[in-house]
Amino acid sequence: MMVDKEVLEILEAEKQRQANTIELIASENFCSDEVREMAGSIFCNKYTEGYPNHRYYGGCENYDKLESLCQQRWLKVFNAEQDYCCNVQPHSGSQANFAAYMSVCRPKDVILAMSLDNGGHLTHGSKVNFSGKIYDFVFYGVDENGFIDYEDIRRKLTNYDPKLIVVGASAYSREIDFKKIYEIIGEVYSNSARPYYMVDMAHIAGLVAAGCHQSPFGYADIITTTTHKTLRNMRGGLIFCKKELKKKVDSAVFPGSQGGSLMNMIAAKTVGAFECLQPDYKDYIHKVVSNTAAMCDEFLKMGYKVVTGGTDNHLFLLDLSDLGISGRQLQDACDRDGITLNKNCIPGETKGPFETSGVRIGCAAETTRGKTEEDFREIAHRIDGIIKNLKN
């Protein structure tokens, strides 16, 4: 049998990188061996266009069972079996958002979302992304302290009358009040048809599942998420929707925006959901939250500026604007010292997205590796030393 030595060499190099690096990227985690085994299983060999019991190919009976089980488990993870349906086919969170928009909006419809420099995601209306090219986005932001400005949401709903409001972020360290936004929508549209309410909970899905963050279920019409990050599963996407939207959402995924589902990845998602339903998963998420708070507090004790002054979840933003160094400089310096994190815009950003005035730090991945609050305090001091070297 032929062996691809070049790829194996790259694989070995990546094994060494992961083994010898402190992983602080908030959107990354380490999945279990069982999940990885499913991703590389014989489930990769089959085309399964369509949905359970409605396929375009024969030989799908085992795949129908697998996908139905995956749907049922993810609904159970979020206690959503009663009112929601789940589509497990999106290849990624961005793909899930694309299909979600497509299910209820038409090109040029107005969508309200959180701006990128205030903590939103690329798929929430960035001009370089499909979302900003296809739809007419308007944005809400944060107040002077970095917290979501709920009154700004009210104003934008009143002034722009969007077809859809998207709530969620990729760099926001505080709890989001989904109920309050639901109530604001109801107040603004008390005598008229309201916009669809969508939540992108990709970053905080694990916290929602473990009861460490308010749940959007019961409030949002559509909920999207990735399956990695705090869910600690294989990289992929999910869409939950109220039952009356099932047909629209399913059609937007297939055949609307993608072809045959990746059943090996759905197998991995199914095992990942099983893991999220185990008691020790909640313990893990509680440790993530406490570890993140400990590390954030250590930076504050050392005199650093943190956006919003703290964190409620798995991440926080370090504000470097008064230190004379950029996020990119710190990211590169940390890379050289075996610490992986990412440069990130902060509210009121004055630098470009490739430089930035801040960095984003997340603790989910290293918590998976067993690190404690004391470990994260030590890492904070190690980063402090890197910053001092850069300044000098």
N, C-alpha and C positions, 0 to 999 in steps of 0.2 A: 504494500500500500504506500502511495506517495505521501510524504509529509511536507507540509508547507512550513519550512523552517523560518522564513521571514516573519510570517504572522505569529508563530510561536515565540519568536524572540521579542516581538512587540508585546505580546501577551505577558510574557515573563517580566518585561520592564514595567508594565502597568501593575502587575502583582506587587512588585517591589515598591513602586510609588505609593500604592494604597497602604501597604504594610508599614511604610516608614514616614507617613505624612499624617499630621493632625488635620482632620477634615472638619472645617467650620463653614462650609457653604450651606446655607439654610435650605436650599432646594434639593439637597442630596442626602442619601442614607445608604445603609448596607442591608440588602435583603438576605433572607435565610438561604441555606443550601437547598432546602426543599423547594422554594420558589424558583431558584435558578435551575434546578433539575427539570421542572415543568417547562420553563422557557426553552430548554434545549431538547425537549422530548419529541417523540414521533407525531405529536399533535401538529407539528409544523408542516406536515406533508399534505394536508388536505385543504381543498377549496370549500368554503361553506357560505357562499353568497346567500344573503337572506337572513331569516331569523328562525328560531326553533320551530319545527313542524311546518315551515314555509321556506324551504331551500330551493335553490335553482340547480343543485346537483344531487345525485344519489349518494348513498353510503354515508349519510350524515347522522344516523341514529345516535351514535355515541356523543357526537358533538352537540346535538340537541339537548341531551341530558346534561352535558358539561356546562353549556351556556346558561341553561335554566337554573342550574345549581348556583352558578356564579351570580346571577341576578338576585336570587333569593337570599344568598349570604350577605351581599352588600346592603340590601334593604334591611336585613336584620342588624347589621353593624350599626346602622344609624336609626334603628327603631322606626323605620319608615314603611313597614309592610302594608299598613292600612290605607294610606292616601297617595302613595307614590309608586311609580314604575322606575325601572333601572335599565339603561342601555350600557352594556359593558364592552361594546365594540370599538369605541374611539381609540386610535393609536396613541394619542397623547392628549395633554390638557389643552393645547392650542387647537387640536382637531376637534375636541369636545366643544370648545367655545365657538369654533366656526360653525359646527352643526347646530348648536343652540341658537345662535343668531339667525341662521338660515331658517330655522323652524318657525320663527314668529315674526321675522322682519324681511323687508324687501330692500334692495339696494337704494341708498340715499335716505332711508328712514333715519330719524333722529334717535340716538342712543345716548343716555347719560351714564358716565362712569367716572371713576377716580383717575386723576391725571397721573401720568407716568412719573413725573418728578416728585409727586406727593406720595408715591408708594404703589401706584397701580401697575398693571402688567402690560407688556407689549401688545397683547391681544385685546386690550381695553381701549383701543382707538389710536394707537400710535400711527403716525402718517406713513411710516415705512413698513407697516404691517398690513395684511389683508383687511383687518378690521377698519383701519383708518382710510383705506382706499375705497372700500365698498360702501361704508355707512357714514352718516354725518354725525360724528361724535361731539358732544359738549361735555365739559368736565366740572366736577366738584373737587374740592381740595381739603386742606387741613387748616386749622386756626394757627395763631401765632405760637402756640405751644406744641404744634405737631399732631394734635388730635383731630380726628375727622370732624369737619364742620357740618353738623347736621342741619343747621339753618341754611347753609349754602345749598344743600340738597333740596330743601324746601323751595328756595328761590329759583333754582334751576328747573325744577319740576313745573313751577308756576309759569316761568318765562318761556320755556322751550317745548313743553308738552311732548316729551319723548315717547316713542313707541315702546321702549324697553329701558329699564334702569338696571345697571350691572353693579353689584356690590362685591367687593373682595379686593385683595391686594397681594403683592409679592414682596413688599418691604414696609410693612406696617406692624409695629410691635405691641399694639394695644387691642383689647377686645372690641369687636365690632358689635354694635347693638342692632341686630337684625329686626327685632321686634319694634324698636323705635322707628326705624326706616319704614317698616310696614305700616305703622300708625300714621306717619307723615304722609305716605302715599294715600292712605284712606282719607285723611283730612283735606288734602289738596284736591282730591277727585271725589269728594263726597256726593256730588251731583252729576258726575260724568264718568265715562268709561276710563278706567285707570290703565296705566301702562303695565306691561308684563314686568314681573320682578324676578331677576336672575341673580344668583349668588355664585361666585367663583370661589370655592373654599379650598383650593388646591393646597395652600400652605398650612391651613389650620384643620384640615379634615381629621387628622389623628386626634387633635384636641377635642373636636366636636364628638368624635366617636367615644372618647373616654370621659366625657362630661366635664372637661376642663375649659370649655368655651361654649357660649350660648349657641344653640343649634339653629340653623336657618330653616329646618324642616318644620312645616306648619305655617310658615310665612311666605317663602319663595315659591314661585311657580316652576322655576327651573333651577337646578343646582348642578354645577360641574365641579369636577375635581381631577387631579392626577392621582395615581395610585402609589407613587413613591413618596418623597418628602416625609412627612410625619406618619403616613400610613405604612411606611417601611416595606413596600412591596416592589414588584417589577415596575419599570417606567411605563406608564400608559395612562389612559383617561377613562372617566365614567361620566354619564349624564343621568341625573335623576329628574323626574318631572311629575307633576300632578297627572293623575290618570287620564284626564280629559285631553292632555297634550301628547299622549303616547304616540299616536299615529303620526303627528307632525314631526316629533323628535326622531322617531325611528326612520321615517322617510328622509329626513335631513341627513342622517348618518349614512344609511344605505337605502337607495342608490344615490342619494343627493350629493354626498361629499367624499365617499370612499367606496372601494369595492369589497372584495372578500375580506372577512375578518381574519385576524391572526390568532388562530385557535390555540397555539402554544402559549401566546401571551394571555389569552383568556384563562387557560389552565393555571398559569402563574397567578393571575388575579384571584382565581378561585381559592387557591391555597393561601394566598395573602389574606383574603377575607376570613378564612378559617383561623388564621393566626390572630387577627384583630379581635376575634370573638373569645379568645382565651383570657382568663383573669390576669395573667402576668402582663398582658399588653397595656392594660390600664395603669398598672404599676410603672411600666416603662414611661408612659406619657407623663405621669406625675413627676417622675425623675427628670424628664426633659424640661418641664416647666421650672422646677426648683433649681436645676443646674444652670439654666439660662439666667434666671434671676440672680443667682450667686455670682456668675461671671460679670453680668451687667453692673451689679452693685460694686464689684471690685474696681471696675473702671471708674465709676463715679467717686469712690473713695480716693482714687489716685488723682482726681481732679479733671477727668476727661468729660467732654460734653457728649451726652447721649440724646438722640432725638426723642422727644416726649419725656425725657428724664427717667426712663425706665422701660420695663417690658412686662407684658401679661402672657406672652406666648413663648415660642421656641426661638425667637430671633430678636435682635436689636440693631440699631444703626449707630455707629460711632461717627460723631461729627468732628472732622479734622480741619474745619475752615479757619480756626484760629492758630493752627500749629505750623503753617507754612509748608505743608506737604499735601500731596493729592492722594486720593483713594488708589489711583493706579500705582503710585510710588510705594505705598504701603503694601498693596497686594503683591507686587513684584518682590519686595524685600522679604515678605513672609514666605513666598514661594522658595526663595533661596535658603530659608531657614526651616523648611519642612512643615510650614503651616499653610493650608489652602483656605482662602476666603475670597470674597469678591468686592471690587470697587462698586460703589452705589451712589446714585444721586440722593441728595437730601432736600427737604423742602426749602425753597428759595435758592436752588442750585445756581451757582455762578460759573461753574466750569462745564465743559462739554461731557457727554456721556462716556467718552473714552478716558477721561481724566477723573472727574467727580471730586466732590468735597467730602466724601464719606466712604465707609466700608460697611458691608452687611455681615453680621456674625450670627451663625446658627449653631445650636447644640444638639440636634437630634441624632446626627451620625455618630458622634463620639460618645453619646449616651448609650447607643446601641453597643458600642465597644466596652461599656462598663465603667466609663469615667464618672467620678463623683464630683460633688460641689467643690471640694478641695482641689481636685485636679483642674477644674475650670478656672479657679482663682489663680493657680500657678500658670496656666496658659495665658491669662490676662496679663500677668507680670512679664511673661516672656515677650508678648506683643509690645508691652510698654518699653522693654529694652530695645526692641527693633525700632520703635518710633524715636526713641532718644538717639539711637545711632544715626537714623536718617536726618534728624534735626542738626546733628553735629557734623 
